[in-house]
Amino acid sequence: MESLKRLVIEAGDKKGGSLLNVIYRLMINSSDRSIRDLYEFILEKSAAPYIQILKKWIFEGILEDWFDEFIVKENPEFSKKEQVS
């Protein structure tokens, strides 16, 4: 339980890549194999939505970031429909 408490404290209000970095850092710095496995599991499950956003952005050019977690931000001043002549 102490390792989960540490994760909660260090994660604070972080989200997206910042949160994944916290989990990864805790995982690689753990000397206890069972704790490292726990952090690895949490990282894998936490990264899945982020990876989906990344794939959709890279392969389809669509940015669906409902919770403002992704490193790339859409600029509403520009539209895909606008064409510069």
N, CA, C and O atoms as a Maestro MAE file, in Angstrom:
{
 s_m_m2io_version
 :::
 2.0.0
}

f_m_ct {
 s_m_title
 :::
 protein
 m_atom[340] {
  # First column is atom index #
  i_m_mmod_type
  r_m_x_coord
  r_m_y_coord
  r_m_z_coord
  i_m_residue_number
  s_m_chain_name
  s_m_pdb_residue_name
  s_m_pdb_atom_name
  i_m_atomic_number
  :::
  1 25 0.813 -1.199 0.000 1 A "MET " " N  " 7
  2 3 0.000 0.000 0.000 1 A "MET " " CA " 6
  3 2 0.850 1.254 0.000 1 A "MET " " C  " 6
  4 15 0.443 2.284 -0.537 1 A "MET " " O  " 8
  5 25 2.007 1.177 0.588 2 A "GLU " " N  " 7
  6 3 2.891 2.335 0.650 2 A "GLU " " CA " 6
  7 2 3.288 2.787 -0.756 2 A "GLU " " C  " 6
  8 15 3.415 3.985 -1.009 2 A "GLU " " O  " 8
  9 25 3.483 1.843 -1.664 3 A "SER " " N  " 7
  10 3 3.873 2.196 -3.033 3 A "SER " " CA " 6
  11 2 2.738 2.903 -3.764 3 A "SER " " C  " 6
  12 15 2.994 3.806 -4.560 3 A "SER " " O  " 8
  13 25 1.501 2.516 -3.515 4 A "LEU " " N  " 7
  14 3 0.367 3.195 -4.128 4 A "LEU " " CA " 6
  15 2 0.190 4.593 -3.548 4 A "LEU " " C  " 6
  16 15 -0.153 5.534 -4.264 4 A "LEU " " O  " 8
  17 25 0.426 4.718 -2.255 5 A "LYS " " N  " 7
  18 3 0.369 6.034 -1.621 5 A "LYS " " CA " 6
  19 2 1.418 6.956 -2.236 5 A "LYS " " C  " 6
  20 15 1.143 8.126 -2.504 5 A "LYS " " O  " 8
  21 25 2.609 6.430 -2.457 6 A "ARG " " N  " 7
  22 3 3.674 7.220 -3.075 6 A "ARG " " CA " 6
  23 2 3.277 7.666 -4.479 6 A "ARG " " C  " 6
  24 15 3.527 8.807 -4.865 6 A "ARG " " O  " 8
  25 25 2.658 6.763 -5.243 7 A "LEU " " N  " 7
  26 3 2.206 7.098 -6.586 7 A "LEU " " CA " 6
  27 2 1.179 8.225 -6.552 7 A "LEU " " C  " 6
  28 15 1.269 9.177 -7.327 7 A "LEU " " O  " 8
  29 25 0.211 8.118 -5.659 8 A "VAL " " N  " 7
  30 3 -0.835 9.132 -5.554 8 A "VAL " " CA " 6
  31 2 -0.236 10.485 -5.189 8 A "VAL " " C  " 6
  32 15 -0.614 11.507 -5.762 8 A "VAL " " O  " 8
  33 25 0.687 10.499 -4.248 9 A "ILE " " N  " 7
  34 3 1.311 11.750 -3.816 9 A "ILE " " CA " 6
  35 2 2.131 12.368 -4.943 9 A "ILE " " C  " 6
  36 15 2.022 13.565 -5.206 9 A "ILE " " O  " 8
  37 25 2.948 11.562 -5.605 10 A "GLU " " N  " 7
  38 3 3.813 12.088 -6.666 10 A "GLU " " CA " 6
  39 2 3.030 12.462 -7.922 10 A "GLU " " C  " 6
  40 15 3.420 13.373 -8.652 10 A "GLU " " O  " 8
  41 25 1.930 11.763 -8.169 11 A "ALA " " N  " 7
  42 3 1.122 12.063 -9.353 11 A "ALA " " CA " 6
  43 2 0.392 13.390 -9.182 11 A "ALA " " C  " 6
  44 15 0.241 14.145 -10.142 11 A "ALA " " O  " 8
  45 25 -0.059 13.677 -7.967 12 A "GLY " " N  " 7
  46 3 -0.748 14.940 -7.718 12 A "GLY " " CA " 6
  47 2 -1.872 15.157 -8.712 12 A "GLY " " C  " 6
  48 15 -2.756 14.313 -8.860 12 A "GLY " " O  " 8
  49 25 -1.833 16.300 -9.396 13 A "ASP " " N  " 7
  50 3 -2.868 16.603 -10.390 13 A "ASP " " CA " 6
  51 2 -2.352 16.441 -11.817 13 A "ASP " " C  " 6
  52 15 -2.919 17.001 -12.755 13 A "ASP " " O  " 8
  53 25 -1.283 15.678 -11.974 14 A "LYS " " N  " 7
  54 3 -0.708 15.457 -13.308 14 A "LYS " " CA " 6
  55 2 -1.642 14.609 -14.153 14 A "LYS " " C  " 6
  56 15 -2.439 13.827 -13.634 14 A "LYS " " O  " 8
  57 25 -1.528 14.776 -15.458 15 A "LYS " " N  " 7
  58 3 -2.306 13.970 -16.383 15 A "LYS " " CA " 6
  59 2 -1.509 13.788 -17.667 15 A "LYS " " C  " 6
  60 15 -0.496 14.454 -17.879 15 A "LYS " " O  " 8
  61 25 -1.969 12.890 -18.511 16 A "GLY " " N  " 7
  62 3 -1.315 12.656 -19.788 16 A "GLY " " CA " 6
  63 2 0.115 12.163 -19.637 16 A "GLY " " C  " 6
  64 15 0.415 11.329 -18.782 16 A "GLY " " O  " 8
  65 25 0.984 12.687 -20.476 17 A "GLY " " N  " 7
  66 3 2.380 12.278 -20.489 17 A "GLY " " CA " 6
  67 2 3.097 12.529 -19.176 17 A "GLY " " C  " 6
  68 15 3.974 11.754 -18.792 17 A "GLY " " O  " 8
  69 25 2.742 13.591 -18.487 18 A "SER " " N  " 7
  70 3 3.371 13.886 -17.193 18 A "SER " " CA " 6
  71 2 3.076 12.793 -16.174 18 A "SER " " C  " 6
  72 15 3.954 12.391 -15.410 18 A "SER " " O  " 8
  73 25 1.850 12.320 -16.168 19 A "LEU " " N  " 7
  74 3 1.475 11.232 -15.261 19 A "LEU " " CA " 6
  75 2 2.190 9.943 -15.645 19 A "LEU " " C  " 6
  76 15 2.677 9.219 -14.776 19 A "LEU " " O  " 8
  77 25 2.254 9.654 -16.938 20 A "LEU " " N  " 7
  78 3 2.949 8.453 -17.393 20 A "LEU " " CA " 6
  79 2 4.421 8.503 -17.006 20 A "LEU " " C  " 6
  80 15 5.002 7.478 -16.649 20 A "LEU " " O  " 8
  81 25 5.028 9.681 -17.074 21 A "ASN " " N  " 7
  82 3 6.425 9.836 -16.665 21 A "ASN " " CA " 6
  83 2 6.627 9.542 -15.185 21 A "ASN " " C  " 6
  84 15 7.614 8.912 -14.806 21 A "ASN " " O  " 8
  85 25 5.702 9.992 -14.348 22 A "VAL " " N  " 7
  86 3 5.790 9.714 -12.909 22 A "VAL " " CA " 6
  87 2 5.734 8.208 -12.661 22 A "VAL " " C  " 6
  88 15 6.548 7.664 -11.915 22 A "VAL " " O  " 8
  89 25 4.782 7.550 -13.283 23 A "ILE " " N  " 7
  90 3 4.631 6.098 -13.094 23 A "ILE " " CA " 6
  91 2 5.883 5.370 -13.581 23 A "ILE " " C  " 6
  92 15 6.380 4.463 -12.913 23 A "ILE " " O  " 8
  93 25 6.384 5.770 -14.740 24 A "TYR " " N  " 7
  94 3 7.576 5.128 -15.299 24 A "TYR " " CA " 6
  95 2 8.791 5.321 -14.384 24 A "TYR " " C  " 6
  96 15 9.547 4.382 -14.138 24 A "TYR " " O  " 8
  97 25 8.966 6.539 -13.889 25 A "ARG " " N  " 7
  98 3 10.103 6.819 -12.998 25 A "ARG " " CA " 6
  99 2 10.023 5.976 -11.732 25 A "ARG " " C  " 6
  100 15 11.030 5.420 -11.296 25 A "ARG " " O  " 8
  101 25 8.843 5.876 -11.142 26 A "LEU " " N  " 7
  102 3 8.673 5.042 -9.950 26 A "LEU " " CA " 6
  103 2 8.971 3.579 -10.272 26 A "LEU " " C  " 6
  104 15 9.584 2.870 -9.473 26 A "LEU " " O  " 8
  105 25 8.531 3.139 -11.447 27 A "MET " " N  " 7
  106 3 8.750 1.748 -11.841 27 A "MET " " CA " 6
  107 2 10.236 1.431 -11.976 27 A "MET " " C  " 6
  108 15 10.708 0.440 -11.418 27 A "MET " " O  " 8
  109 25 10.971 2.250 -12.702 28 A "ILE " " N  " 7
  110 3 12.383 1.938 -12.938 28 A "ILE " " CA " 6
  111 2 13.250 2.142 -11.704 28 A "ILE " " C  " 6
  112 15 14.347 1.590 -11.618 28 A "ILE " " O  " 8
  113 25 12.768 2.928 -10.750 29 A "ASN " " N  " 7
  114 3 13.547 3.170 -9.536 29 A "ASN " " CA " 6
  115 2 13.203 2.227 -8.387 29 A "ASN " " C  " 6
  116 15 13.770 2.337 -7.300 29 A "ASN " " O  " 8
  117 25 12.283 1.309 -8.624 30 A "SER " " N  " 7
  118 3 11.904 0.368 -7.574 30 A "SER " " CA " 6
  119 2 12.851 -0.828 -7.585 30 A "SER " " C  " 6
  120 15 13.127 -1.406 -8.636 30 A "SER " " O  " 8
  121 25 13.338 -1.184 -6.419 31 A "SER " " N  " 7
  122 3 14.226 -2.350 -6.309 31 A "SER " " CA " 6
  123 2 13.444 -3.629 -6.012 31 A "SER " " C  " 6
  124 15 13.969 -4.732 -6.163 31 A "SER " " O  " 8
  125 25 12.197 -3.478 -5.592 32 A "ASP " " N  " 7
  126 3 11.335 -4.621 -5.267 32 A "ASP " " CA " 6
  127 2 10.601 -5.066 -6.528 32 A "ASP " " C  " 6
  128 15 9.858 -4.288 -7.126 32 A "ASP " " O  " 8
  129 25 10.809 -6.304 -6.926 33 A "ARG " " N  " 7
  130 3 10.240 -6.818 -8.175 33 A "ARG " " CA " 6
  131 2 8.718 -6.759 -8.185 33 A "ARG " " C  " 6
  132 15 8.126 -6.445 -9.217 33 A "ARG " " O  " 8
  133 25 8.078 -7.050 -7.072 34 A "SER " " N  " 7
  134 3 6.610 -7.046 -7.029 34 A "SER " " CA " 6
  135 2 6.063 -5.617 -7.176 34 A "SER " " C  " 6
  136 15 5.031 -5.405 -7.812 34 A "SER " " O  " 8
  137 25 6.756 -4.654 -6.587 35 A "ILE " " N  " 7
  138 3 6.349 -3.249 -6.720 35 A "ILE " " CA " 6
  139 2 6.583 -2.780 -8.151 35 A "ILE " " C  " 6
  140 15 5.751 -2.074 -8.720 35 A "ILE " " O  " 8
  141 25 7.698 -3.167 -8.722 36 A "ARG " " N  " 7
  142 3 8.008 -2.814 -10.117 36 A "ARG " " CA " 6
  143 2 6.942 -3.394 -11.047 36 A "ARG " " C  " 6
  144 15 6.498 -2.724 -11.980 36 A "ARG " " O  " 8
  145 25 6.535 -4.627 -10.794 37 A "ASP " " N  " 7
  146 3 5.478 -5.256 -11.588 37 A "ASP " " CA " 6
  147 2 4.154 -4.500 -11.449 37 A "ASP " " C  " 6
  148 15 3.426 -4.324 -12.426 37 A "ASP " " O  " 8
  149 25 3.853 -4.059 -10.236 38 A "LEU " " N  " 7
  150 3 2.642 -3.279 -10.002 38 A "LEU " " CA " 6
  151 2 2.668 -1.987 -10.808 38 A "LEU " " C  " 6
  152 15 1.706 -1.665 -11.505 38 A "LEU " " O  " 8
  153 25 3.771 -1.249 -10.711 39 A "TYR " " N  " 7
  154 3 3.905 0.001 -11.472 39 A "TYR " " CA " 6
  155 2 3.850 -0.260 -12.969 39 A "TYR " " C  " 6
  156 15 3.276 0.535 -13.714 39 A "TYR " " O  " 8
  157 25 4.433 -1.352 -13.415 40 A "GLU " " N  " 7
  158 3 4.405 -1.699 -14.837 40 A "GLU " " CA " 6
  159 2 2.965 -1.946 -15.300 40 A "GLU " " C  " 6
  160 15 2.571 -1.494 -16.375 40 A "GLU " " O  " 8
  161 25 2.193 -2.654 -14.498 41 A "PHE " " N  " 7
  162 3 0.796 -2.911 -14.814 41 A "PHE " " CA " 6
  163 2 0.011 -1.600 -14.894 41 A "PHE " " C  " 6
  164 15 -0.759 -1.383 -15.829 41 A "PHE " " O  " 8
  165 25 0.216 -0.738 -13.911 42 A "ILE " " N  " 7
  166 3 -0.482 0.555 -13.879 42 A "ILE " " CA " 6
  167 2 -0.070 1.400 -15.088 42 A "ILE " " C  " 6
  168 15 -0.909 2.055 -15.707 42 A "ILE " " O  " 8
  169 25 1.210 1.382 -15.416 43 A "LEU " " N  " 7
  170 3 1.692 2.147 -16.563 43 A "LEU " " CA " 6
  171 2 1.079 1.642 -17.861 43 A "LEU " " C  " 6
  172 15 0.650 2.429 -18.705 43 A "LEU " " O  " 8
  173 25 1.041 0.332 -18.010 44 A "GLU " " N  " 7
  174 3 0.476 -0.258 -19.230 44 A "GLU " " CA " 6
  175 2 -0.989 0.133 -19.400 44 A "GLU " " C  " 6
  176 15 -1.404 0.524 -20.491 44 A "GLU " " O  " 8
  177 25 -1.761 0.032 -18.344 45 A "LYS " " N  " 7
  178 3 -3.190 0.366 -18.414 45 A "LYS " " CA " 6
  179 2 -3.402 1.873 -18.580 45 A "LYS " " C  " 6
  180 15 -4.329 2.296 -19.272 45 A "LYS " " O  " 8
  181 25 -2.557 2.674 -17.956 46 A "SER " " N  " 7
  182 3 -2.682 4.129 -18.043 46 A "SER " " CA " 6
  183 2 -2.258 4.665 -19.407 46 A "SER " " C  " 6
  184 15 -2.784 5.677 -19.868 46 A "SER " " O  " 8
  185 25 -1.322 3.998 -20.042 47 A "ALA " " N  " 7
  186 3 -0.805 4.467 -21.327 47 A "ALA " " CA " 6
  187 2 -1.728 4.128 -22.494 47 A "ALA " " C  " 6
  188 15 -1.656 4.778 -23.537 47 A "ALA " " O  " 8
  189 25 -2.585 3.135 -22.344 48 A "ALA " " N  " 7
  190 3 -3.429 2.679 -23.451 48 A "ALA " " CA " 6
  191 2 -4.257 3.809 -24.076 48 A "ALA " " C  " 6
  192 15 -4.233 3.949 -25.299 48 A "ALA " " O  " 8
  193 25 -4.987 4.622 -23.302 49 A "PRO " " N  " 7
  194 3 -5.757 5.705 -23.925 49 A "PRO " " CA " 6
  195 2 -4.855 6.743 -24.606 49 A "PRO " " C  " 6
  196 15 -5.193 7.277 -25.662 49 A "PRO " " O  " 8
  197 25 -3.724 7.014 -23.995 50 A "TYR " " N  " 7
  198 3 -2.782 7.986 -24.568 50 A "TYR " " CA " 6
  199 2 -2.247 7.483 -25.910 50 A "TYR " " C  " 6
  200 15 -2.128 8.247 -26.868 50 A "TYR " " O  " 8
  201 25 -1.931 6.205 -25.966 51 A "ILE " " N  " 7
  202 3 -1.438 5.595 -27.208 51 A "ILE " " CA " 6
  203 2 -2.520 5.648 -28.287 51 A "ILE " " C  " 6
  204 15 -2.211 5.871 -29.458 51 A "ILE " " O  " 8
  205 25 -3.775 5.446 -27.911 52 A "GLN " " N  " 7
  206 3 -4.877 5.528 -28.883 52 A "GLN " " CA " 6
  207 2 -4.983 6.935 -29.456 52 A "GLN " " C  " 6
  208 15 -5.175 7.095 -30.662 52 A "GLN " " O  " 8
  209 25 -4.863 7.948 -28.619 53 A "ILE " " N  " 7
  210 3 -4.882 9.340 -29.098 53 A "ILE " " CA " 6
  211 2 -3.727 9.559 -30.066 53 A "ILE " " C  " 6
  212 15 -3.907 10.149 -31.131 53 A "ILE " " O  " 8
  213 25 -2.552 9.087 -29.698 54 A "LEU " " N  " 7
  214 3 -1.361 9.247 -30.525 54 A "LEU " " CA " 6
  215 2 -1.535 8.565 -31.885 54 A "LEU " " C  " 6
  216 15 -1.230 9.160 -32.918 54 A "LEU " " O  " 8
  217 25 -2.016 7.336 -31.890 55 A "LYS " " N  " 7
  218 3 -2.216 6.605 -33.146 55 A "LYS " " CA " 6
  219 2 -3.210 7.318 -34.054 55 A "LYS " " C  " 6
  220 15 -2.972 7.459 -35.254 55 A "LYS " " O  " 8
  221 25 -4.311 7.762 -33.488 56 A "LYS " " N  " 7
  222 3 -5.335 8.431 -34.291 56 A "LYS " " CA " 6
  223 2 -4.788 9.725 -34.882 56 A "LYS " " C  " 6
  224 15 -5.087 10.064 -36.027 56 A "LYS " " O  " 8
  225 25 -3.995 10.437 -34.111 57 A "TRP " " N  " 7
  226 3 -3.403 11.688 -34.582 57 A "TRP " " CA " 6
  227 2 -2.383 11.425 -35.697 57 A "TRP " " C  " 6
  228 15 -2.386 12.112 -36.718 57 A "TRP " " O  " 8
  229 25 -1.522 10.437 -35.498 58 A "ILE " " N  " 7
  230 3 -0.474 10.138 -36.482 58 A "ILE " " CA " 6
  231 2 -1.056 9.536 -37.760 58 A "ILE " " C  " 6
  232 15 -0.739 9.989 -38.860 58 A "ILE " " O  " 8
  233 25 -1.899 8.526 -37.622 59 A "PHE " " N  " 7
  234 3 -2.345 7.769 -38.786 59 A "PHE " " CA " 6
  235 2 -3.584 8.331 -39.478 59 A "PHE " " C  " 6
  236 15 -3.801 8.069 -40.661 59 A "PHE " " O  " 8
  237 25 -4.400 9.103 -38.754 60 A "GLU " " N  " 7
  238 3 -5.619 9.631 -39.357 60 A "GLU " " CA " 6
  239 2 -5.672 11.155 -39.375 60 A "GLU " " C  " 6
  240 15 -6.552 11.743 -40.003 60 A "GLU " " O  " 8
  241 25 -4.737 11.785 -38.691 61 A "GLY " " N  " 7
  242 3 -4.728 13.248 -38.645 61 A "GLY " " CA " 6
  243 2 -5.856 13.829 -37.811 61 A "GLY " " C  " 6
  244 15 -6.225 14.991 -37.976 61 A "GLY " " O  " 8
  245 25 -6.403 13.015 -36.915 62 A "ILE " " N  " 7
  246 3 -7.522 13.441 -36.072 62 A "ILE " " CA " 6
  247 2 -7.046 13.537 -34.628 62 A "ILE " " C  " 6
  248 15 -6.436 12.612 -34.092 62 A "ILE " " O  " 8
  249 25 -7.337 14.670 -34.018 63 A "LEU " " N  " 7
  250 3 -6.955 14.863 -32.621 63 A "LEU " " CA " 6
  251 2 -8.208 14.822 -31.759 63 A "LEU " " C  " 6
  252 15 -8.998 15.766 -31.752 63 A "LEU " " O  " 8
  253 25 -8.385 13.720 -31.033 64 A "GLU " " N  " 7
  254 3 -9.499 13.564 -30.101 64 A "GLU " " CA " 6
  255 2 -8.920 13.492 -28.687 64 A "GLU " " C  " 6
  256 15 -8.545 12.423 -28.204 64 A "GLU " " O  " 8
  257 25 -8.860 14.623 -28.057 65 A "ASP " " N  " 7
  258 3 -8.277 14.732 -26.724 65 A "ASP " " CA " 6
  259 2 -9.310 15.347 -25.793 65 A "ASP " " C  " 6
  260 15 -9.236 16.531 -25.467 65 A "ASP " " O  " 8
  261 25 -10.274 14.538 -25.367 66 A "TRP " " N  " 7
  262 3 -11.405 15.032 -24.591 66 A "TRP " " CA " 6
  263 2 -11.009 15.599 -23.233 66 A "TRP " " C  " 6
  264 15 -11.716 16.445 -22.685 66 A "TRP " " O  " 8
  265 25 -9.885 15.139 -22.686 67 A "PHE " " N  " 7
  266 3 -9.510 15.558 -21.341 67 A "PHE " " CA " 6
  267 2 -8.260 16.430 -21.321 67 A "PHE " " C  " 6
  268 15 -7.660 16.635 -20.265 67 A "PHE " " O  " 8
  269 25 -7.864 16.946 -22.490 68 A "ASP " " N  " 7
  270 3 -6.729 17.860 -22.599 68 A "ASP " " CA " 6
  271 2 -5.466 17.250 -21.991 68 A "ASP " " C  " 6
  272 15 -4.797 17.869 -21.163 68 A "ASP " " O  " 8
  273 25 -5.152 16.017 -22.421 69 A "GLU " " N  " 7
  274 3 -4.010 15.292 -21.874 69 A "GLU " " CA " 6
  275 2 -2.853 15.152 -22.861 69 A "GLU " " C  " 6
  276 15 -1.727 14.855 -22.464 69 A "GLU " " O  " 8
  277 25 -3.127 15.363 -24.122 70 A "PHE " " N  " 7
  278 3 -2.133 15.090 -25.148 70 A "PHE " " CA " 6
  279 2 -1.151 16.243 -25.275 70 A "PHE " " C  " 6
  280 15 -1.482 17.386 -24.959 70 A "PHE " " O  " 8
  281 25 0.061 15.943 -25.738 71 A "ILE " " N  " 7
  282 3 1.109 16.945 -25.860 71 A "ILE " " CA " 6
  283 2 0.816 17.951 -26.975 71 A "ILE " " C  " 6
  284 15 1.261 19.097 -26.912 71 A "ILE " " O  " 8
  285 25 0.071 17.526 -27.988 72 A "VAL " " N  " 7
  286 3 -0.284 18.389 -29.117 72 A "VAL " " CA " 6
  287 2 -1.653 19.001 -28.832 72 A "VAL " " C  " 6
  288 15 -2.568 18.319 -28.371 72 A "VAL " " O  " 8
  289 25 -1.778 20.284 -29.111 73 A "LYS " " N  " 7
  290 3 -3.044 20.977 -28.903 73 A "LYS " " CA " 6
  291 2 -3.564 21.490 -30.247 73 A "LYS " " C  " 6
  292 15 -2.799 21.972 -31.082 73 A "LYS " " O  " 8
  293 25 -4.867 21.377 -30.434 74 A "GLU " " N  " 7
  294 3 -5.488 21.865 -31.657 74 A "GLU " " CA " 6
  295 2 -5.687 23.367 -31.556 74 A "GLU " " C  " 6
  296 15 -6.095 23.883 -30.516 74 A "GLU " " O  " 8
  297 25 -5.393 24.064 -32.648 75 A "ASN " " N  " 7
  298 3 -5.600 25.505 -32.705 75 A "ASN " " CA " 6
  299 2 -6.942 25.750 -33.387 75 A "ASN " " C  " 6
  300 15 -7.068 25.522 -34.590 75 A "ASN " " O  " 8
  301 25 -7.950 26.212 -32.639 76 A "PRO " " N  " 7
  302 3 -9.277 26.391 -33.215 76 A "PRO " " CA " 6
  303 2 -9.342 27.484 -34.283 76 A "PRO " " C  " 6
  304 15 -10.326 27.557 -35.019 76 A "PRO " " O  " 8
  305 25 -8.330 28.326 -34.384 77 A "GLU " " N  " 7
  306 3 -8.312 29.376 -35.404 77 A "GLU " " CA " 6
  307 2 -8.127 28.795 -36.799 77 A "GLU " " C  " 6
  308 15 -8.454 29.445 -37.792 77 A "GLU " " O  " 8
  309 25 -7.605 27.580 -36.879 78 A "PHE " " N  " 7
  310 3 -7.385 26.944 -38.166 78 A "PHE " " CA " 6
  311 2 -8.343 25.787 -38.319 78 A "PHE " " C  " 6
  312 15 -8.606 25.050 -37.368 78 A "PHE " " O  " 8
  313 25 -8.853 25.636 -39.501 79 A "SER " " N  " 7
  314 3 -9.782 24.563 -39.779 79 A "SER " " CA " 6
  315 2 -9.258 23.732 -40.931 79 A "SER " " C  " 6
  316 15 -8.619 24.260 -41.841 79 A "SER " " O  " 8
  317 25 -9.520 22.446 -40.900 80 A "LYS " " N  " 7
  318 3 -9.118 21.574 -41.986 80 A "LYS " " CA " 6
  319 2 -9.865 21.943 -43.268 80 A "LYS " " C  " 6
  320 15 -9.389 21.657 -44.367 80 A "LYS " " O  " 8
  321 25 -11.022 22.571 -43.134 81 A "LYS " " N  " 7
  322 3 -11.832 22.921 -44.294 81 A "LYS " " CA " 6
  323 2 -11.330 24.174 -44.995 81 A "LYS " " C  " 6
  324 15 -11.597 24.376 -46.179 81 A "LYS " " O  " 8
  325 25 -10.606 25.015 -44.268 82 A "GLU " " N  " 7
  326 3 -10.092 26.246 -44.865 82 A "GLU " " CA " 6
  327 2 -8.931 25.919 -45.794 82 A "GLU " " C  " 6
  328 15 -8.026 25.170 -45.426 82 A "GLU " " O  " 8
  329 25 -8.959 26.462 -46.957 83 A "GLN " " N  " 7
  330 3 -7.892 26.264 -47.933 83 A "GLN " " CA " 6
  331 2 -7.298 27.621 -48.288 83 A "GLN " " C  " 6
  332 15 -8.027 28.554 -48.625 83 A "GLN " " O  " 8
  333 25 -5.999 27.727 -48.215 84 A "VAL " " N  " 7
  334 3 -5.322 28.966 -48.590 84 A "VAL " " CA " 6
  335 2 -5.001 28.871 -50.071 84 A "VAL " " C  " 6
  336 15 -4.399 27.895 -50.518 84 A "VAL " " O  " 8
  337 25 -5.407 29.894 -50.844 85 A "SER " " N  " 7
  338 3 -5.162 29.864 -52.296 85 A "SER " " CA " 6
  339 2 -3.802 30.396 -52.631 85 A "SER " " C  " 6
  340 15 -3.430 30.443 -53.804 85 A "SER " " O  " 8
  :::
 }
 m_bond[339] {
  # First column is bond index #
  i_m_from
  i_m_to
  i_m_order
  :::
  1 1 2 1
  2 2 3 1
  3 3 4 2
  4 3 5 1
  5 5 6 1
  6 6 7 1
  7 7 8 2
  8 7 9 1
  9 9 10 1
  10 10 11 1
  11 11 12 2
  12 11 13 1
  13 13 14 1
  14 14 15 1
  15 15 16 2
  16 15 17 1
  17 17 18 1
  18 18 19 1
  19 19 20 2
  20 19 21 1
  21 21 22 1
  22 22 23 1
  23 23 24 2
  24 23 25 1
  25 25 26 1
  26 26 27 1
  27 27 28 2
  28 27 29 1
  29 29 30 1
  30 30 31 1
  31 31 32 2
  32 31 33 1
  33 33 34 1
  34 34 35 1
  35 35 36 2
  36 35 37 1
  37 37 38 1
  38 38 39 1
  39 39 40 2
  40 39 41 1
  41 41 42 1
  42 42 43 1
  43 43 44 2
  44 43 45 1
  45 45 46 1
  46 46 47 1
  47 47 48 2
  48 47 49 1
  49 49 50 1
  50 50 51 1
  51 51 52 2
  52 51 53 1
  53 53 54 1
  54 54 55 1
  55 55 56 2
  56 55 57 1
  57 57 58 1
  58 58 59 1
  59 59 60 2
  60 59 61 1
  61 61 62 1
  62 62 63 1
  63 63 64 2
  64 63 65 1
  65 65 66 1
  66 66 67 1
  67 67 68 2
  68 67 69 1
  69 69 70 1
  70 70 71 1
  71 71 72 2
  72 71 73 1
  73 73 74 1
  74 74 75 1
  75 75 76 2
  76 75 77 1
  77 77 78 1
  78 78 79 1
  79 79 80 2
  80 79 81 1
  81 81 82 1
  82 82 83 1
  83 83 84 2
  84 83 85 1
  85 85 86 1
  86 86 87 1
  87 87 88 2
  88 87 89 1
  89 89 90 1
  90 90 91 1
  91 91 92 2
  92 91 93 1
  93 93 94 1
  94 94 95 1
  95 95 96 2
  96 95 97 1
  97 97 98 1
  98 98 99 1
  99 99 100 2
  100 99 101 1
  101 101 102 1
  102 102 103 1
  103 103 104 2
  104 103 105 1
  105 105 106 1
  106 106 107 1
  107 107 108 2
  108 107 109 1
  109 109 110 1
  110 110 111 1
  111 111 112 2
  112 111 113 1
  113 113 114 1
  114 114 115 1
  115 115 116 2
  116 115 117 1
  117 117 118 1
  118 118 119 1
  119 119 120 2
  120 119 121 1
  121 121 122 1
  122 122 123 1
  123 123 124 2
  124 123 125 1
  125 125 126 1
  126 126 127 1
  127 127 128 2
  128 127 129 1
  129 129 130 1
  130 130 131 1
  131 131 132 2
  132 131 133 1
  133 133 134 1
  134 134 135 1
  135 135 136 2
  136 135 137 1
  137 137 138 1
  138 138 139 1
  139 139 140 2
  140 139 141 1
  141 141 142 1
  142 142 143 1
  143 143 144 2
  144 143 145 1
  145 145 146 1
  146 146 147 1
  147 147 148 2
  148 147 149 1
  149 149 150 1
  150 150 151 1
  151 151 152 2
  152 151 153 1
  153 153 154 1
  154 154 155 1
  155 155 156 2
  156 155 157 1
  157 157 158 1
  158 158 159 1
  159 159 160 2
  160 159 161 1
  161 161 162 1
  162 162 163 1
  163 163 164 2
  164 163 165 1
  165 165 166 1
  166 166 167 1
  167 167 168 2
  168 167 169 1
  169 169 170 1
  170 170 171 1
  171 171 172 2
  172 171 173 1
  173 173 174 1
  174 174 175 1
  175 175 176 2
  176 175 177 1
  177 177 178 1
  178 178 179 1
  179 179 180 2
  180 179 181 1
  181 181 182 1
  182 182 183 1
  183 183 184 2
  184 183 185 1
  185 185 186 1
  186 186 187 1
  187 187 188 2
  188 187 189 1
  189 189 190 1
  190 190 191 1
  191 191 192 2
  192 191 193 1
  193 193 194 1
  194 194 195 1
  195 195 196 2
  196 195 197 1
  197 197 198 1
  198 198 199 1
  199 199 200 2
  200 199 201 1
  201 201 202 1
  202 202 203 1
  203 203 204 2
  204 203 205 1
  205 205 206 1
  206 206 207 1
  207 207 208 2
  208 207 209 1
  209 209 210 1
  210 210 211 1
  211 211 212 2
  212 211 213 1
  213 213 214 1
  214 214 215 1
  215 215 216 2
  216 215 217 1
  217 217 218 1
  218 218 219 1
  219 219 220 2
  220 219 221 1
  221 221 222 1
  222 222 223 1
  223 223 224 2
  224 223 225 1
  225 225 226 1
  226 226 227 1
  227 227 228 2
  228 227 229 1
  229 229 230 1
  230 230 231 1
  231 231 232 2
  232 231 233 1
  233 233 234 1
  234 234 235 1
  235 235 236 2
  236 235 237 1
  237 237 238 1
  238 238 239 1
  239 239 240 2
  240 239 241 1
  241 241 242 1
  242 242 243 1
  243 243 244 2
  244 243 245 1
  245 245 246 1
  246 246 247 1
  247 247 248 2
  248 247 249 1
  249 249 250 1
  250 250 251 1
  251 251 252 2
  252 251 253 1
  253 253 254 1
  254 254 255 1
  255 255 256 2
  256 255 257 1
  257 257 258 1
  258 258 259 1
  259 259 260 2
  260 259 261 1
  261 261 262 1
  262 262 263 1
  263 263 264 2
  264 263 265 1
  265 265 266 1
  266 266 267 1
  267 267 268 2
  268 267 269 1
  269 269 270 1
  270 270 271 1
  271 271 272 2
  272 271 273 1
  273 273 274 1
  274 274 275 1
  275 275 276 2
  276 275 277 1
  277 277 278 1
  278 278 279 1
  279 279 280 2
  280 279 281 1
  281 281 282 1
  282 282 283 1
  283 283 284 2
  284 283 285 1
  285 285 286 1
  286 286 287 1
  287 287 288 2
  288 287 289 1
  289 289 290 1
  290 290 291 1
  291 291 292 2
  292 291 293 1
  293 293 294 1
  294 294 295 1
  295 295 296 2
  296 295 297 1
  297 297 298 1
  298 298 299 1
  299 299 300 2
  300 299 301 1
  301 301 302 1
  302 302 303 1
  303 303 304 2
  304 303 305 1
  305 305 306 1
  306 306 307 1
  307 307 308 2
  308 307 309 1
  309 309 310 1
  310 310 311 1
  311 311 312 2
  312 311 313 1
  313 313 314 1
  314 314 315 1
  315 315 316 2
  316 315 317 1
  317 317 318 1
  318 318 319 1
  319 319 320 2
  320 319 321 1
  321 321 322 1
  322 322 323 1
  323 323 324 2
  324 323 325 1
  325 325 326 1
  326 326 327 1
  327 327 328 2
  328 327 329 1
  329 329 330 1
  330 330 331 1
  331 331 332 2
  332 331 333 1
  333 333 334 1
  334 334 335 1
  335 335 336 2
  336 335 337 1
  337 337 338 1
  338 338 339 1
  339 339 340 2
  :::
 }
}
